[in-house]
Structures are given as structure tokens and as C-alpha cells.
Amino acid sequence: MDAKDEDGYTVLHCAAESGHADVIKMLVKKGVDSEARNNKGVIALQIAESLHYVGITRILIHRGATKDNSNMAHILTHASVSFGKKSMRLEEEIIKEGMRKKKLS
């Protein structure tokens, strides 16, 4: 399921770009790599953010995207710009998830 097309897109990238939250839930549950990067170095989470898919962004964060806590500041900044008022709750979730992951490591 982690196969890539000629642009480096996985099925998770495609589902994020198309806004298919149910497909993303299923894929992550099946163990696809949520940190897989396309040929431009973009992960599915970044695609969801850029398209303002708050629900998909939330799913990917809670299901393991952004394992690298050093990337959290970038994600918080981008979420603030992308989602406006909706970003406050999402930012809180990202911070909590980052803290939880830090405790586990």
C-alpha cells in the first residue's frame, strides 16, 4: 500500500488531496506510512493542510503523522494561517499530541 506513482504520490497522498477522510482512516489503520514523502518532499498531512481539510489534518495528526516533534512549530504556524479561527482547537490538539509523543519517547 506504500507504492508510489511517478511523482512519488502514495495512495495516502491521493486520498488527502481528494478529501477522502474515511479512506485515510482505513489506510492509516492498515499501517501505511503517514510520513511518506512525494518527490517534492511533501507528506499527506501537508497536502491536507494546504487544502484546508481540517478533519483530515486532525486524523493524520492523531494517527501518527509528524512523528518528528521538531516539525510541530511549522505545522502550528501553517495551521494558524490556513484555518483561521478553526485553528485554535487544532493547535491545542497538535500540542497535546506532540507532548504525548514526547512522553512516549
C-alpha positions in Angstrom: 0.0 0.0 0.0 3.0 2.3 0.2 3.7 2.0 -3.6 4.4 5.4 -5.3 3.5 6.7 -8.7 6.0 8.6 -10.9 5.5 11.7 -8.8 6.1 9.9 -5.6 2.5 10.0 -4.5 1.2 7.2 -2.4 -2.5 6.3 -2.0 -2.5 8.3 1.2 -1.3 11.4 -0.7 -4.1 10.9 -3.2 -6.7 10.4 -0.5 -5.6 13.5 1.3 -5.7 15.5 -1.9 -9.2 14.3 -2.7 -10.6 14.9 0.8 -11.4 11.2 1.5 -11.3 11.1 5.3 -12.8 7.6 5.5 -10.2 6.2 3.1 -7.4 7.9 5.1 -8.7 6.4 8.4 -8.7 2.9 6.8 -5.2 3.3 5.3 -3.6 4.5 8.5 -5.3 1.8 10.4 -3.8 -0.7 7.9 -0.4 0.7 8.6 0.5 2.9 5.6 3.4 5.2 6.2 1.9 8.6 7.2 5.3 10.1 6.9 5.9 9.0 3.2 7.1 11.9 1.1 6.4 12.5 -2.6 9.2 13.6 -5.0 8.9 17.2 -3.7 9.3 16.1 -0.1 5.6 16.6 0.8 3.7 14.4 3.2 -0.1 13.8 3.1 -0.6 16.0 6.2 0.9 19.0 4.3 -1.4 18.4 1.4 -4.5 18.3 3.7 -3.3 21.5 5.4 -2.8 23.3 2.2 -6.3 22.4 1.0 -7.8 23.4 4.4 -9.1 19.9 5.2 -9.3 20.3 9.0 -10.8 16.9 9.6 -8.2 15.1 7.5 -5.4 17.1 9.2 -6.8 16.1 12.6 -7.0 12.4 11.6 -3.4 12.3 10.3 -2.0 14.0 13.4 -3.9 11.7 15.7 -2.8 8.7 13.7 0.9 9.3 13.7 1.8 11.9 11.1 4.5 14.4 12.3 6.4 11.8 14.3 9.3 14.3 14.3 8.4 16.8 17.0 10.8 19.4 15.6 8.2 19.8 12.7 5.4 20.9 15.2 6.3 24.6 15.0 5.9 24.6 11.2 2.6 22.8 11.4 1.2 25.1 14.1 2.2 28.2 12.0 0.8 26.8 8.8 -2.4 25.7 10.6 -2.9 29.2 12.0 -2.7 30.8 8.6 -4.7 28.1 6.8 -7.5 27.5 9.2 -8.0 30.9 11.0 -10.5 30.6 13.9 -10.7 26.8 13.5 -7.0 26.6 14.1 -7.2 27.2 17.9 -8.7 23.8 18.7 -6.5 22.1 16.1 -3.4 23.9 17.6 -4.3 22.6 21.0 -4.7 19.1 19.7 -1.3 19.3 17.9 0.4 20.5 21.1 -1.2 17.7 23.2 -0.3 15.1 20.6 3.3 16.4 20.4 3.6 16.3 24.2 2.1 12.8 24.3 4.7 11.6 21.8 7.5 13.3 23.6 6.5 11.5 26.8 6.5 8.2 25.0 10.0 8.6 23.6 
